Amino acid sequence: MNWIVRLFASLLDTCRTKTKRVWAAIQPSIQIEPVSEALPRHLGRRKLYVVSEDGYDEQAAMICPCGCKQVLHMNLLTDERPCWTVRQEEDGTPTLHPSVWRKKGCGSHFWLRRGRVIWC
């Protein structure tokens, strides 16, 4: 009986992963939204907000792409850890490095490449 429960849980997990990947592939790409000094009160979906002050990118923020609606904050200052870099591609879409991995909450782990979410 235990093996049936484990098998069902494994199949359910596989379906969730595949659904996330298909959904990410058909969604419109994420766009960069530059802001100065502070994030807006309400963040829009499919946007990566990049906060700059005095010409320096300080942080990036976005709504978690898994659907949990939590705000993800990524530090862009190189003298603090952890630290990410954002590059704007020719088509205006963002690439974020390294991957984003939520250790709490939903546990999402993904790359943002050319405005597309690539699940790990």
Biopython code that builds the backbone (N, CA, C, O; Angstrom):
import numpy as np
from Bio.PDB.StructureBuilder import StructureBuilder

atoms = [
    (1, "MET", "N", (0.819, -1.201, 0.000)),
    (1, "MET", "CA", (0.000, 0.000, 0.000)),
    (1, "MET", "C", (0.862, 1.264, 0.000)),
    (1, "MET", "O", (0.529, 2.256, -0.647)),
    (2, "ASN", "N", (1.969, 1.209, 0.734)),
    (2, "ASN", "CA", (2.869, 2.366, 0.805)),
    (2, "ASN", "C", (3.438, 2.730, -0.560)),
    (2, "ASN", "O", (3.588, 3.908, -0.885)),
    (3, "TRP", "N", (3.754, 1.715, -1.355)),
    (3, "TRP", "CA", (4.331, 1.983, -2.675)),
    (3, "TRP", "C", (3.321, 2.668, -3.586)),
    (3, "TRP", "O", (3.713, 3.445, -4.457)),
    (4, "ILE", "N", (2.036, 2.402, -3.406)),
    (4, "ILE", "CA", (1.000, 3.063, -4.208)),
    (4, "ILE", "C", (0.954, 4.556, -3.877)),
    (4, "ILE", "O", (0.850, 5.394, -4.772)),
    (5, "VAL", "N", (1.031, 4.874, -2.604)),
    (5, "VAL", "CA", (1.031, 6.277, -2.177)),
    (5, "VAL", "C", (2.256, 6.994, -2.734)),
    (5, "VAL", "O", (2.144, 8.113, -3.234)),
    (6, "ARG", "N", (3.430, 6.357, -2.651)),
    (6, "ARG", "CA", (4.660, 6.969, -3.178)),
    (6, "ARG", "C", (4.580, 7.157, -4.687)),
    (6, "ARG", "O", (5.004, 8.188, -5.210)),
    (7, "LEU", "N", (4.034, 6.162, -5.388)),
    (7, "LEU", "CA", (3.877, 6.255, -6.836)),
    (7, "LEU", "C", (2.939, 7.401, -7.207)),
    (7, "LEU", "O", (3.243, 8.188, -8.103)),
    (8, "PHE", "N", (1.816, 7.496, -6.530)),
    (8, "PHE", "CA", (0.857, 8.565, -6.797)),
    (8, "PHE", "C", (1.484, 9.938, -6.525)),
    (8, "PHE", "O", (1.303, 10.866, -7.312)),
    (9, "ALA", "N", (2.221, 10.071, -5.413)),
    (9, "ALA", "CA", (2.882, 11.340, -5.080)),
    (9, "ALA", "C", (3.910, 11.705, -6.140)),
    (9, "ALA", "O", (4.032, 12.872, -6.513)),
    (10, "SER", "N", (4.648, 10.717, -6.626)),
    (10, "SER", "CA", (5.648, 10.962, -7.669)),
    (10, "SER", "C", (4.991, 11.415, -8.973)),
    (10, "SER", "O", (5.469, 12.347, -9.618)),
    (11, "LEU", "N", (3.904, 10.761, -9.358)),
    (11, "LEU", "CA", (3.177, 11.149, -10.574)),
    (11, "LEU", "C", (2.597, 12.556, -10.453)),
    (11, "LEU", "O", (2.637, 13.334, -11.406)),
    (12, "LEU", "N", (2.066, 12.874, -9.292)),
    (12, "LEU", "CA", (1.506, 14.201, -9.060)),
    (12, "LEU", "C", (2.587, 15.271, -9.152)),
    (12, "LEU", "O", (2.367, 16.327, -9.746)),
    (13, "ASP", "N", (3.753, 15.004, -8.567)),
    (13, "ASP", "CA", (4.874, 15.944, -8.625)),
    (13, "ASP", "C", (5.344, 16.151, -10.064)),
    (13, "ASP", "O", (5.633, 17.279, -10.464)),
    (14, "THR", "N", (5.421, 15.072, -10.842)),
    (14, "THR", "CA", (5.816, 15.163, -12.250)),
    (14, "THR", "C", (4.818, 16.002, -13.037)),
    (14, "THR", "O", (5.215, 16.828, -13.859)),
    (15, "CYS", "N", (3.533, 15.799, -12.796)),
    (15, "CYS", "CA", (2.498, 16.587, -13.493)),
    (15, "CYS", "C", (2.612, 18.067, -13.157)),
    (15, "CYS", "O", (2.475, 18.915, -14.038)),
    (16, "ARG", "N", (2.863, 18.384, -11.891)),
    (16, "ARG", "CA", (3.020, 19.789, -11.496)),
    (16, "ARG", "C", (4.200, 20.423, -12.215)),
    (16, "ARG", "O", (4.094, 21.540, -12.721)),
    (17, "THR", "N", (5.318, 19.719, -12.264)),
    (17, "THR", "CA", (6.516, 20.241, -12.921)),
    (17, "THR", "C", (6.265, 20.460, -14.404)),
    (17, "THR", "O", (6.611, 21.513, -14.940)),
    (18, "LYS", "N", (5.673, 19.489, -15.069)),
    (18, "LYS", "CA", (5.394, 19.614, -16.511)),
    (18, "LYS", "C", (4.421, 20.755, -16.778)),
    (18, "LYS", "O", (4.595, 21.496, -17.745)),
    (19, "THR", "N", (3.405, 20.907, -15.941)),
    (19, "THR", "CA", (2.430, 21.984, -16.113)),
    (19, "THR", "C", (3.108, 23.339, -15.993)),
    (19, "THR", "O", (2.833, 24.236, -16.789)),
    (20, "LYS", "N", (3.994, 23.505, -15.007)),
    (20, "LYS", "CA", (4.724, 24.768, -14.850)),
    (20, "LYS", "C", (5.540, 25.078, -16.095)),
    (20, "LYS", "O", (5.561, 26.219, -16.558)),
    (21, "ARG", "N", (6.210, 24.073, -16.637)),
    (21, "ARG", "CA", (7.065, 24.293, -17.807)),
    (21, "ARG", "C", (6.252, 24.649, -19.045)),
    (21, "ARG", "O", (6.642, 25.535, -19.806)),
    (22, "VAL", "N", (5.139, 23.975, -19.254)),
    (22, "VAL", "CA", (4.279, 24.287, -20.406)),
    (22, "VAL", "C", (3.701, 25.685, -20.253)),
    (22, "VAL", "O", (3.701, 26.462, -21.208)),
    (23, "TRP", "N", (3.212, 26.011, -19.072)),
    (23, "TRP", "CA", (2.628, 27.327, -18.825)),
    (23, "TRP", "C", (3.666, 28.426, -19.057)),
    (23, "TRP", "O", (3.345, 29.452, -19.657)),
    (24, "ALA", "N", (4.892, 28.234, -18.597)),
    (24, "ALA", "CA", (5.948, 29.233, -18.794)),
    (24, "ALA", "C", (6.270, 29.414, -20.266)),
    (24, "ALA", "O", (6.591, 30.522, -20.694)),
    (25, "ALA", "N", (6.189, 28.346, -21.048)),
    (25, "ALA", "CA", (6.519, 28.429, -22.473)),
    (25, "ALA", "C", (5.483, 29.213, -23.272)),
    (25, "ALA", "O", (5.832, 29.857, -24.261)),
    (26, "ILE", "N", (4.216, 29.170, -22.860)),
    (26, "ILE", "CA", (3.187, 29.860, -23.634)),
    (26, "ILE", "C", (2.891, 31.265, -23.118)),
    (26, "ILE", "O", (2.177, 32.024, -23.774)),
    (27, "GLN", "N", (3.423, 31.616, -21.968)),
    (27, "GLN", "CA", (3.218, 32.954, -21.413)),
    (27, "GLN", "C", (4.017, 33.983, -22.203)),
    (27, "GLN", "O", (5.057, 33.647, -22.769)),
    (28, "PRO", "N", (3.551, 35.233, -22.251)),
    (28, "PRO", "CA", (4.373, 36.277, -22.858)),
    (28, "PRO", "C", (5.633, 36.478, -22.020)),
    (28, "PRO", "O", (5.648, 36.172, -20.827)),
    (29, "SER", "N", (6.677, 36.986, -22.642)),
    (29, "SER", "CA", (7.943, 37.129, -21.937)),
    (29, "SER", "C", (7.876, 38.226, -20.878)),
    (29, "SER", "O", (7.069, 39.152, -20.957)),
    (30, "ILE", "N", (8.747, 38.088, -19.891)),
    (30, "ILE", "CA", (8.870, 39.078, -18.819)),
    (30, "ILE", "C", (9.648, 40.270, -19.366)),
    (30, "ILE", "O", (10.619, 40.093, -20.101)),
    (31, "GLN", "N", (9.232, 41.469, -19.013)),
    (31, "GLN", "CA", (9.875, 42.695, -19.476)),
    (31, "GLN", "C", (10.507, 43.429, -18.300)),
    (31, "GLN", "O", (10.057, 43.298, -17.162)),
    (32, "ILE", "N", (11.555, 44.205, -18.584)),
    (32, "ILE", "CA", (12.202, 45.024, -17.561)),
    (32, "ILE", "C", (11.397, 46.303, -17.367)),
    (32, "ILE", "O", (10.980, 46.946, -18.331)),
    (33, "GLU", "N", (11.189, 46.655, -16.112)),
    (33, "GLU", "CA", (10.512, 47.896, -15.747)),
    (33, "GLU", "C", (11.472, 48.682, -14.850)),
    (33, "GLU", "O", (11.558, 48.410, -13.653)),
    (34, "PRO", "N", (12.198, 49.661, -15.421)),
    (34, "PRO", "CA", (13.119, 50.437, -14.584)),
    (34, "PRO", "C", (12.357, 51.389, -13.662)),
    (34, "PRO", "O", (11.394, 52.031, -14.081)),
    (35, "VAL", "N", (12.796, 51.474, -12.406)),
    (35, "VAL", "CA", (12.224, 52.419, -11.444)),
    (35, "VAL", "C", (13.364, 53.100, -10.705)),
    (35, "VAL", "O", (14.448, 52.537, -10.556)),
    (36, "SER", "N", (13.108, 54.314, -10.245)),
    (36, "SER", "CA", (14.159, 55.010, -9.507)),
    (36, "SER", "C", (13.792, 55.108, -8.037)),
    (36, "SER", "O", (12.680, 55.489, -7.671)),
    (37, "GLU", "N", (14.740, 54.761, -7.226)),
    (37, "GLU", "CA", (14.738, 54.896, -5.774)),
    (37, "GLU", "C", (13.865, 53.917, -5.000)),
    (37, "GLU", "O", (14.311, 53.423, -3.965)),
    (38, "ALA", "N", (12.649, 53.606, -5.439)),
    (38, "ALA", "CA", (11.792, 52.712, -4.650)),
    (38, "ALA", "C", (10.862, 51.909, -5.556)),
    (38, "ALA", "O", (10.463, 52.357, -6.630)),
    (39, "LEU", "N", (10.537, 50.718, -5.088)),
    (39, "LEU", "CA", (9.591, 49.872, -5.821)),
    (39, "LEU", "C", (8.183, 50.449, -5.709)),
    (39, "LEU", "O", (7.850, 51.079, -4.705)),
    (40, "PRO", "N", (7.358, 50.238, -6.729)),
    (40, "PRO", "CA", (5.960, 50.650, -6.603)),
    (40, "PRO", "C", (5.253, 49.806, -5.540)),
    (40, "PRO", "O", (5.705, 48.713, -5.198)),
    (41, "ARG", "N", (4.166, 50.317, -5.035)),
    (41, "ARG", "CA", (3.420, 49.622, -3.984)),
    (41, "ARG", "C", (2.894, 48.266, -4.474)),
    (41, "ARG", "O", (2.946, 47.275, -3.745)),
    (42, "HIS", "N", (2.391, 48.232, -5.700)),
    (42, "HIS", "CA", (1.862, 46.991, -6.277)),
    (42, "HIS", "C", (2.675, 46.637, -7.521)),
    (42, "HIS", "O", (2.793, 47.442, -8.445)),
    (43, "LEU", "N", (3.231, 45.435, -7.535)),
    (43, "LEU", "CA", (4.025, 44.985, -8.675)),
    (43, "LEU", "C", (3.130, 44.271, -9.682)),
    (43, "LEU", "O", (2.203, 43.551, -9.311)),
    (44, "GLY", "N", (3.426, 44.483, -10.956)),
    (44, "GLY", "CA", (2.670, 43.825, -12.018)),
    (44, "GLY", "C", (3.264, 42.469, -12.358)),
    (44, "GLY", "O", (4.450, 42.221, -12.145)),
    (45, "ARG", "N", (2.423, 41.601, -12.888)),
    (45, "ARG", "CA", (2.891, 40.291, -13.325)),
    (45, "ARG", "C", (3.707, 40.444, -14.600)),
    (45, "ARG", "O", (3.534, 41.406, -15.348)),
    (46, "ARG", "N", (4.592, 39.494, -14.836)),
    (46, "ARG", "CA", (5.415, 39.438, -16.052)),
    (46, "ARG", "C", (6.329, 40.651, -16.185)),
    (46, "ARG", "O", (6.664, 41.053, -17.300)),
    (47, "LYS", "N", (6.742, 41.246, -15.047)),
    (47, "LYS", "CA", (7.674, 42.374, -15.069)),
    (47, "LYS", "C", (8.788, 42.126, -14.063)),
    (47, "LYS", "O", (8.556, 41.615, -12.968)),
    (48, "LEU", "N", (10.004, 42.499, -14.456)),
    (48, "LEU", "CA", (11.140, 42.498, -13.545)),
    (48, "LEU", "C", (11.471, 43.958, -13.280)),
    (48, "LEU", "O", (11.934, 44.666, -14.174)),
    (49, "TYR", "N", (11.236, 44.403, -12.067)),
    (49, "TYR", "CA", (11.493, 45.788, -11.687)),
    (49, "TYR", "C", (12.957, 45.916, -11.282)),
    (49, "TYR", "O", (13.445, 45.149, -10.451)),
    (50, "VAL", "N", (13.650, 46.878, -11.863)),
    (50, "VAL", "CA", (15.048, 47.130, -11.521)),
    (50, "VAL", "C", (15.125, 48.517, -10.898)),
    (50, "VAL", "O", (14.853, 49.522, -11.555)),
    (51, "VAL", "N", (15.501, 48.559, -9.611)),
    (51, "VAL", "CA", (15.583, 49.810, -8.864)),
    (51, "VAL", "C", (16.991, 50.366, -8.994)),
    (51, "VAL", "O", (17.969, 49.692, -8.668)),
    (52, "SER", "N", (17.085, 51.598, -9.473)),
    (52, "SER", "CA", (18.380, 52.270, -9.637)),
    (52, "SER", "C", (18.386, 53.565, -8.847)),
    (52, "SER", "O", (17.361, 54.233, -8.706)),
    (53, "GLU", "N", (19.558, 53.904, -8.336)),
    (53, "GLU", "CA", (19.744, 55.182, -7.660)),
    (53, "GLU", "C", (21.149, 55.677, -7.982)),
    (53, "GLU", "O", (22.122, 54.936, -7.848)),
    (54, "ASP", "N", (21.245, 56.915, -8.401)),
    (54, "ASP", "CA", (22.525, 57.532, -8.777)),
    (54, "ASP", "C", (23.248, 56.727, -9.856)),
    (54, "ASP", "O", (24.477, 56.650, -9.852)),
    (55, "GLY", "N", (22.506, 56.135, -10.766)),
    (55, "GLY", "CA", (23.098, 55.404, -11.878)),
    (55, "GLY", "C", (23.516, 53.981, -11.568)),
    (55, "GLY", "O", (24.071, 53.304, -12.434)),
    (56, "TYR", "N", (23.263, 53.507, -10.350)),
    (56, "TYR", "CA", (23.634, 52.147, -9.957)),
    (56, "TYR", "C", (22.381, 51.306, -9.730)),
    (56, "TYR", "O", (21.447, 51.732, -9.050)),
    (57, "ASP", "N", (22.375, 50.107, -10.311)),
    (57, "ASP", "CA", (21.274, 49.178, -10.060)),
    (57, "ASP", "C", (21.445, 48.602, -8.662)),
    (57, "ASP", "O", (22.498, 48.053, -8.337)),
    (58, "GLU", "N", (20.402, 48.726, -7.830)),
    (58, "GLU", "CA", (20.487, 48.279, -6.445)),
    (58, "GLU", "C", (19.763, 46.967, -6.185)),
    (58, "GLU", "O", (20.273, 46.096, -5.480)),
    (59, "GLN", "N", (18.575, 46.830, -6.757)),
    (59, "GLN", "CA", (17.820, 45.600, -6.534)),
    (59, "GLN", "C", (16.881, 45.339, -7.696)),
    (59, "GLN", "O", (16.533, 46.236, -8.464)),
    (60, "ALA", "N", (16.485, 44.082, -7.797)),
    (60, "ALA", "CA", (15.471, 43.676, -8.770)),
    (60, "ALA", "C", (14.366, 42.992, -7.976)),
    (60, "ALA", "O", (14.619, 42.370, -6.944)),
    (61, "ALA", "N", (13.151, 43.115, -8.465)),
    (61, "ALA", "CA", (12.017, 42.485, -7.787)),
    (61, "ALA", "C", (11.004, 42.039, -8.830)),
    (61, "ALA", "O", (10.862, 42.645, -9.892)),
    (62, "MET", "N", (10.311, 40.970, -8.497)),
    (62, "MET", "CA", (9.269, 40.454, -9.387)),
    (62, "MET", "C", (8.309, 39.605, -8.573)),
    (62, "MET", "O", (8.622, 39.180, -7.461)),
    (63, "ILE", "N", (7.136, 39.364, -9.142)),
    (63, "ILE", "CA", (6.186, 38.433, -8.544)),
    (63, "ILE", "C", (6.662, 37.023, -8.902)),
    (63, "ILE", "O", (7.045, 36.763, -10.042)),
    (64, "CYS", "N", (6.635, 36.128, -7.934)),
    (64, "CYS", "CA", (7.089, 34.757, -8.171)),
    (64, "CYS", "C", (6.304, 34.140, -9.329)),
    (64, "CYS", "O", (5.074, 34.192, -9.334)),
    (65, "PRO", "N", (6.996, 33.556, -10.307)),
    (65, "PRO", "CA", (6.314, 33.010, -11.481)),
    (65, "PRO", "C", (5.537, 31.718, -11.223)),
    (65, "PRO", "O", (4.824, 31.250, -12.111)),
    (66, "CYS", "N", (5.657, 31.133, -10.033)),
    (66, "CYS", "CA", (4.942, 29.879, -9.757)),
    (66, "CYS", "C", (3.458, 30.110, -9.519)),
    (66, "CYS", "O", (2.660, 29.175, -9.590)),
    (67, "GLY", "N", (3.085, 31.357, -9.236)),
    (67, "GLY", "CA", (1.684, 31.657, -8.976)),
    (67, "GLY", "C", (1.361, 31.880, -7.512)),
    (67, "GLY", "O", (0.204, 32.132, -7.175)),
    (68, "CYS", "N", (2.357, 31.796, -6.623)),
    (68, "CYS", "CA", (2.105, 31.996, -5.192)),
    (68, "CYS", "C", (1.909, 33.474, -4.838)),
    (68, "CYS", "O", (1.486, 33.791, -3.726)),
    (69, "LYS", "N", (2.214, 34.372, -5.769)),
    (69, "LYS", "CA", (2.008, 35.821, -5.645)),
    (69, "LYS", "C", (2.942, 36.505, -4.649)),
    (69, "LYS", "O", (2.710, 37.657, -4.282)),
    (70, "GLN", "N", (3.994, 35.814, -4.206)),
    (70, "GLN", "CA", (4.973, 36.428, -3.316)),
    (70, "GLN", "C", (5.927, 37.297, -4.123)),
    (70, "GLN", "O", (6.190, 37.022, -5.294)),
    (71, "VAL", "N", (6.443, 38.351, -3.491)),
    (71, "VAL", "CA", (7.404, 39.232, -4.150)),
    (71, "VAL", "C", (8.806, 38.689, -3.904)),
    (71, "VAL", "O", (9.186, 38.428, -2.763)),
    (72, "LEU", "N", (9.570, 38.520, -4.978)),
    (72, "LEU", "CA", (10.960, 38.072, -4.883)),
    (72, "LEU", "C", (11.861, 39.289, -5.007)),
    (72, "LEU", "O", (11.715, 40.080, -5.938)),
    (73, "HIS", "N", (12.794, 39.444, -4.069)),
    (73, "HIS", "CA", (13.750, 40.550, -4.093)),
    (73, "HIS", "C", (15.137, 39.983, -4.358)),
    (73, "HIS", "O", (15.566, 39.054, -3.674)),
    (74, "MET", "N", (15.844, 40.533, -5.349)),
    (74, "MET", "CA", (17.198, 40.101, -5.667)),
    (74, "MET", "C", (18.138, 41.296, -5.539)),
    (74, "MET", "O", (17.916, 42.340, -6.153)),
    (75, "ASN", "N", (19.184, 41.136, -4.741)),
    (75, "ASN", "CA", (20.184, 42.176, -4.554)),
    (75, "ASN", "C", (21.058, 42.281, -5.807)),
    (75, "ASN", "O", (21.508, 41.265, -6.337)),
    (76, "LEU", "N", (21.297, 43.499, -6.278)),
    (76, "LEU", "CA", (22.166, 43.715, -7.442)),
    (76, "LEU", "C", (23.477, 44.397, -7.063)),
    (76, "LEU", "O", (24.316, 44.639, -7.931)),
    (77, "LEU", "N", (23.668, 44.709, -5.783)),
    (77, "LEU", "CA", (24.903, 45.354, -5.321)),
    (77, "LEU", "C", (25.987, 44.293, -5.153)),
    (77, "LEU", "O", (25.797, 43.306, -4.444)),
    (78, "THR", "N", (27.123, 44.506, -5.811)),
    (78, "THR", "CA", (28.177, 43.480, -5.830)),
    (78, "THR", "C", (28.893, 43.310, -4.494)),
    (78, "THR", "O", (29.550, 42.291, -4.280)),
    (79, "ASP", "N", (28.781, 44.281, -3.594)),
    (79, "ASP", "CA", (29.487, 44.167, -2.317)),
    (79, "ASP", "C", (28.659, 43.465, -1.240)),
    (79, "ASP", "O", (29.106, 43.360, -0.098)),
    (80, "GLU", "N", (27.463, 42.985, -1.581)),
    (80, "GLU", "CA", (26.625, 42.242, -0.642)),
    (80, "GLU", "C", (26.289, 40.881, -1.236)),
    (80, "GLU", "O", (26.242, 40.729, -2.457)),
    (81, "ARG", "N", (26.058, 39.901, -0.385)),
    (81, "ARG", "CA", (25.738, 38.553, -0.829)),
    (81, "ARG", "C", (24.386, 38.133, -0.286)),
    (81, "ARG", "O", (24.032, 38.553, 0.816)),
    (82, "PRO", "N", (23.624, 37.340, -0.988)),
    (82, "PRO", "CA", (23.831, 36.926, -2.370)),
    (82, "PRO", "C", (23.620, 38.081, -3.335)),
    (82, "PRO", "O", (22.983, 39.079, -2.998)),
    (83, "CYS", "N", (24.157, 37.935, -4.526)),
    (83, "CYS", "CA", (24.119, 39.011, -5.518)),
    (83, "CYS", "C", (23.774, 38.446, -6.892)),
    (83, "CYS", "O", (24.288, 37.401, -7.290)),
    (84, "TRP", "N", (22.904, 39.142, -7.607)),
    (84, "TRP", "CA", (22.518, 38.769, -8.971)),
    (84, "TRP", "C", (22.954, 39.859, -9.936)),
    (84, "TRP", "O", (23.235, 40.986, -9.529)),
    (85, "THR", "N", (23.006, 39.521, -11.202)),
    (85, "THR", "CA", (23.225, 40.516, -12.253)),
    (85, "THR", "C", (22.062, 40.427, -13.234)),
    (85, "THR", "O", (21.535, 39.348, -13.508)),
    (86, "VAL", "N", (21.675, 41.595, -13.756)),
    (86, "VAL", "CA", (20.602, 41.667, -14.748)),
    (86, "VAL", "C", (21.198, 42.223, -16.023)),
    (86, "VAL", "O", (21.904, 43.231, -16.009)),
    (87, "ARG", "N", (20.905, 41.553, -17.128)),
    (87, "ARG", "CA", (21.341, 42.039, -18.435)),
    (87, "ARG", "C", (20.100, 42.212, -19.302)),
    (87, "ARG", "O", (19.231, 41.342, -19.342)),
    (88, "GLN", "N", (20.029, 43.342, -19.992)),
    (88, "GLN", "CA", (18.920, 43.562, -20.913)),
    (88, "GLN", "C", (19.360, 43.131, -22.301)),
    (88, "GLN", "O", (20.339, 43.643, -22.844)),
    (89, "GLU", "N", (18.619, 42.176, -22.872)),
    (89, "GLU", "CA", (18.941, 41.652, -24.199)),
    (89, "GLU", "C", (18.521, 42.649, -25.276)),
    (89, "GLU", "O", (17.868, 43.652, -24.988)),
    (90, "GLU", "N", (18.903, 42.362, -26.517)),
    (90, "GLU", "CA", (18.603, 43.258, -27.640)),
    (90, "GLU", "C", (17.105, 43.502, -27.795)),
    (90, "GLU", "O", (16.687, 44.595, -28.177)),
    (91, "ASP", "N", (16.304, 42.492, -27.499)),
    (91, "ASP", "CA", (14.848, 42.625, -27.642)),
    (91, "ASP", "C", (14.178, 43.246, -26.414)),
    (91, "ASP", "O", (12.951, 43.329, -26.353)),
    (92, "GLY", "N", (14.981, 43.682, -25.435)),
    (92, "GLY", "CA", (14.448, 44.339, -24.243)),
    (92, "GLY", "C", (14.098, 43.409, -23.103)),
    (92, "GLY", "O", (13.674, 43.866, -22.041)),
    (93, "THR", "N", (14.267, 42.109, -23.303)),
    (93, "THR", "CA", (13.940, 41.151, -22.251)),
    (93, "THR", "C", (15.122, 40.980, -21.300)),
    (93, "THR", "O", (16.271, 41.166, -21.700)),
    (94, "PRO", "N", (14.846, 40.625, -20.038)),
    (94, "PRO", "CA", (15.923, 40.479, -19.062)),
    (94, "PRO", "C", (16.490, 39.063, -18.984)),
    (94, "PRO", "O", (15.790, 38.076, -19.210)),
    (95, "THR", "N", (17.768, 39.000, -18.661)),
    (95, "THR", "CA", (18.422, 37.759, -18.269)),
    (95, "THR", "C", (18.985, 38.001, -16.881)),
    (95, "THR", "O", (19.675, 38.992, -16.645)),
    (96, "LEU", "N", (18.686, 37.088, -15.962)),
    (96, "LEU", "CA", (19.097, 37.219, -14.566)),
    (96, "LEU", "C", (20.066, 36.091, -14.251)),
    (96, "LEU", "O", (19.828, 34.937, -14.609)),
    (97, "HIS", "N", (21.162, 36.432, -13.575)),
    (97, "HIS", "CA", (22.169, 35.425, -13.228)),
    (97, "HIS", "C", (22.599, 35.621, -11.789)),
    (97, "HIS", "O", (22.813, 36.771, -11.404)),
    (98, "PRO", "N", (22.742, 34.611, -10.971)),
    (98, "PRO", "CA", (22.459, 33.195, -11.190)),
    (98, "PRO", "C", (20.955, 32.909, -11.078)),
    (98, "PRO", "O", (20.136, 33.827, -11.123)),
    (99, "SER", "N", (20.609, 31.640, -10.935)),
    (99, "SER", "CA", (19.201, 31.254, -10.819)),
    (99, "SER", "C", (18.606, 31.792, -9.518)),
    (99, "SER", "O", (19.329, 32.167, -8.595)),
    (100, "VAL", "N", (17.297, 31.820, -9.465)),
    (100, "VAL", "CA", (16.569, 32.230, -8.261)),
    (100, "VAL", "C", (16.016, 30.960, -7.623)),
    (100, "VAL", "O", (15.326, 30.174, -8.272)),
    (101, "TRP", "N", (16.328, 30.772, -6.344)),
    (101, "TRP", "CA", (15.881, 29.585, -5.630)),
    (101, "TRP", "C", (15.322, 30.010, -4.284)),
    (101, "TRP", "O", (16.069, 30.412, -3.392)),
    (102, "ARG", "N", (14.012, 29.920, -4.141)),
    (102, "ARG", "CA", (13.361, 30.263, -2.874)),
    (102, "ARG", "C", (13.557, 29.117, -1.897)),
    (102, "ARG", "O", (13.163, 27.982, -2.166)),
    (103, "LYS", "N", (14.166, 29.420, -0.770)),
    (103, "LYS", "CA", (14.391, 28.398, 0.253)),
    (103, "LYS", "C", (13.173, 28.260, 1.167)),
    (103, "LYS", "O", (12.994, 27.231, 1.818)),
    (104, "LYS", "N", (12.336, 29.300, 1.213)),
    (104, "LYS", "CA", (11.122, 29.287, 2.039)),
    (104, "LYS", "C", (9.916, 29.388, 1.121)),
    (104, "LYS", "O", (10.050, 29.624, -0.080)),
    (105, "GLY", "N", (8.764, 29.210, 1.689)),
    (105, "GLY", "CA", (7.536, 29.382, 0.906)),
    (105, "GLY", "C", (7.386, 28.304, -0.153)),
    (105, "GLY", "O", (7.471, 27.113, 0.145)),
    (106, "CYS", "N", (7.163, 28.725, -1.387)),
    (106, "CYS", "CA", (6.853, 27.787, -2.477)),
    (106, "CYS", "C", (8.050, 26.943, -2.916)),
    (106, "CYS", "O", (7.861, 25.882, -3.509)),
    (107, "GLY", "N", (9.278, 27.390, -2.636)),
    (107, "GLY", "CA", (10.463, 26.617, -3.016)),
    (107, "GLY", "C", (10.808, 26.676, -4.490)),
    (107, "GLY", "O", (11.558, 25.833, -4.982)),
    (108, "SER", "N", (10.273, 27.659, -5.208)),
    (108, "SER", "CA", (10.546, 27.782, -6.647)),
    (108, "SER", "C", (12.038, 27.894, -6.922)),
    (108, "SER", "O", (12.778, 28.523, -6.165)),
    (109, "HIS", "N", (12.466, 27.275, -8.014)),
    (109, "HIS", "CA", (13.858, 27.360, -8.457)),
    (109, "HIS", "C", (13.826, 27.494, -9.972)),
    (109, "HIS", "O", (13.350, 26.599, -10.671)),
    (110, "PHE", "N", (14.333, 28.614, -10.475)),
    (110, "PHE", "CA", (14.235, 28.885, -11.906)),
    (110, "PHE", "C", (15.345, 29.817, -12.373)),
    (110, "PHE", "O", (15.967, 30.522, -11.578)),
    (111, "TRP", "N", (15.576, 29.802, -13.676)),
    (111, "TRP", "CA", (16.439, 30.759, -14.358)),
    (111, "TRP", "C", (15.525, 31.732, -15.096)),
    (111, "TRP", "O", (14.430, 31.361, -15.518)),
    (112, "LEU", "N", (15.966, 32.952, -15.247)),
    (112, "LEU", "CA", (15.265, 33.915, -16.091)),
    (112, "LEU", "C", (16.201, 34.226, -17.251)),
    (112, "LEU", "O", (17.210, 34.908, -17.072)),
    (113, "ARG", "N", (15.870, 33.730, -18.435)),
    (113, "ARG", "CA", (16.698, 33.882, -19.632)),
    (113, "ARG", "C", (15.868, 34.491, -20.751)),
    (113, "ARG", "O", (14.830, 33.952, -21.134)),
    (114, "ARG", "N", (16.337, 35.616, -21.268)),
    (114, "ARG", "CA", (15.644, 36.283, -22.383)),
    (114, "ARG", "C", (14.154, 36.444, -22.122)),
    (114, "ARG", "O", (13.325, 36.263, -23.014)),
    (115, "GLY", "N", (13.829, 36.792, -20.862)),
    (115, "GLY", "CA", (12.448, 37.043, -20.487)),
    (115, "GLY", "C", (11.607, 35.812, -20.238)),
    (115, "GLY", "O", (10.413, 35.927, -19.963)),
    (116, "ARG", "N", (12.204, 34.636, -20.328)),
    (116, "ARG", "CA", (11.477, 33.380, -20.129)),
    (116, "ARG", "C", (11.917, 32.718, -18.828)),
    (116, "ARG", "O", (13.095, 32.739, -18.472)),
    (117, "VAL", "N", (10.961, 32.136, -18.136)),
    (117, "VAL", "CA", (11.252, 31.382, -16.923)),
    (117, "VAL", "C", (11.594, 29.956, -17.330)),
    (117, "VAL", "O", (10.825, 29.296, -18.029)),
    (118, "ILE", "N", (12.754, 29.489, -16.885)),
    (118, "ILE", "CA", (13.194, 28.116, -17.149)),
    (118, "ILE", "C", (13.287, 27.426, -15.794)),
    (118, "ILE", "O", (14.161, 27.740, -14.985)),
    (119, "TRP", "N", (12.387, 26.492, -15.556)),
    (119, "TRP", "CA", (12.318, 25.819, -14.261)),
    (119, "TRP", "C", (13.444, 24.808, -14.107)),
    (119, "TRP", "O", (13.812, 24.113, -15.054)),
    (120, "CYS", "N", (13.981, 24.740, -12.896)),
    (120, "CYS", "CA", (15.046, 23.777, -12.587)),
    (120, "CYS", "C", (14.455, 22.490, -12.064)),
    (120, "CYS", "O", (15.191, 21.556, -11.748)),
]
sb = StructureBuilder()
sb.init_structure("model")
sb.init_model(0)
sb.init_chain("A")
sb.init_seg("    ")
for serial, (resi, resn, name, xyz) in enumerate(atoms, 1):
    if name == "N":
        sb.init_residue(resn, " ", resi, " ")
    sb.init_atom(name, np.array(xyz, "f"), 0.0, 1.0, " ", f" {name:<3s}", serial, name[0])
structure = sb.get_structure()
